[in-house]
Amino acid sequence: MKQIEVQIMGQSYLLGCPDGGEPQLRDAVERVDAAMCKIRDAGKVKARDRIAVLASLNLAFDLAAQQAAAAAAPAPAPAPAATTEAGSTTENDPKAAQLIQRLDQALAGDGHLL
């Protein structure tokens, strides 16, 4: 296991990386960075931790949609992305609320994701 330094939304993180896994980790970092920057640039959310939570939920939703599409013959229509506005899926879904709580706890650490 080696450590690599990456940048996400202009902040450095030191991540643990298994041997041979650096290309996949760097690809994941690029996806997370792009998702977070897109939310930040929309201007509605300013707090880094909230941006991280929304980006992770959107990425997880996209992954679940891809897995569902692969399992089903006809691809389902994409559902709206997660938001924090009143009446949104994240506020009405206990699993999403639990995920947000766990992410908030993880983000409160020392800046090292792994």
N, C-alpha and C positions, 0 to 999 in steps of 0.2 A: 504494500500500500504506500503510495506516495501522496504528497500534498501539492496542489497547484493553486496559484492565486488567480482569481478571476475578478472581473468588474461587472456589477449589476447596478444599473441606474447610477453609475458614477461612483459607487462605493466598492471597496475591495473586500473580498472574502477569500479565506484560505480554506479549501475544500479537500477532504480525503478522497483519493481516487484509486480504485483497484488497478493493478497492472493490466494494461491493454484497454482500459476503459476511458482513457482521456478523450478520444474523439467523441464518444457518446456524451460524456459529461460536458464538454465544451458546447456541443449541439444543444444540450438541455439548458445550459447557461444562456446561450443566445436566444432561445425561445422565451425563457423567463424574462430576460432583459427586454426583449421586444414587447412582450405582453405588458410588463410594468410601465415601460416608457409610453406605450399607447394610452394606457389609463391616465398616467400623469399628464400627458400632452392634451388629453381631452379637457383638463382643467377643473373637473368637478370634484376630484379627490386630491387632497394635498398630503396627507399623512402617509409616510413610507410604509408603515405597517398595514394600513388599510389597503393601499395599492397592492402590496404583496399578497394579502388575503384574496382580494378580488382577482388578481392575475392567476393565483393558484387554483381558485375555483373555476375560472374560465378554462384554464388548461385541462383540469380534471374533467370538466364537462365535455370538452372537445374529445378527449380520449375515450370517455364513456360512449359518446355518440359514434365514434369510429368503431368501437368494439361492437356496439349494437348493430351498426350497419353491416359489419362483416358477418355477424351471426344471422342476420335476416336477409332474405333475397331482395326485396325492395327496400331501398334506403329510406328511413324515416325523415320527415322534414326537421330541420334543425330547430331546436327550441331557443328561446332568448337566453342570452348570457346572464350570468349571475350579477346582481346589483345589490345595493344596500338600501334602495328606496323603499318606502313603506309599501307593504303588500308584495314584495318581491319573493322569489323562491327561496332566497337565503334566509329570510326571516320566518317563512312558513314551514321550513324543512328542518326538523330537529337534527338530522344528520349534518346538514350544512352548518347549523349553529354550533354543533359539537366540533366540527372541523375548524371553524373560525376560532373557537376557544383554544384548541390545541395549537393552531398556528400562532396565535397571539402569545402563548406560553413559549413556543420555540423562538419566536422573534425577540423575546425579551432577554435572550441569552447574550453571549459575548460577541456576536457577529459571525460566528463560525457555524455554518449550516451542518457540517458533518464532522 
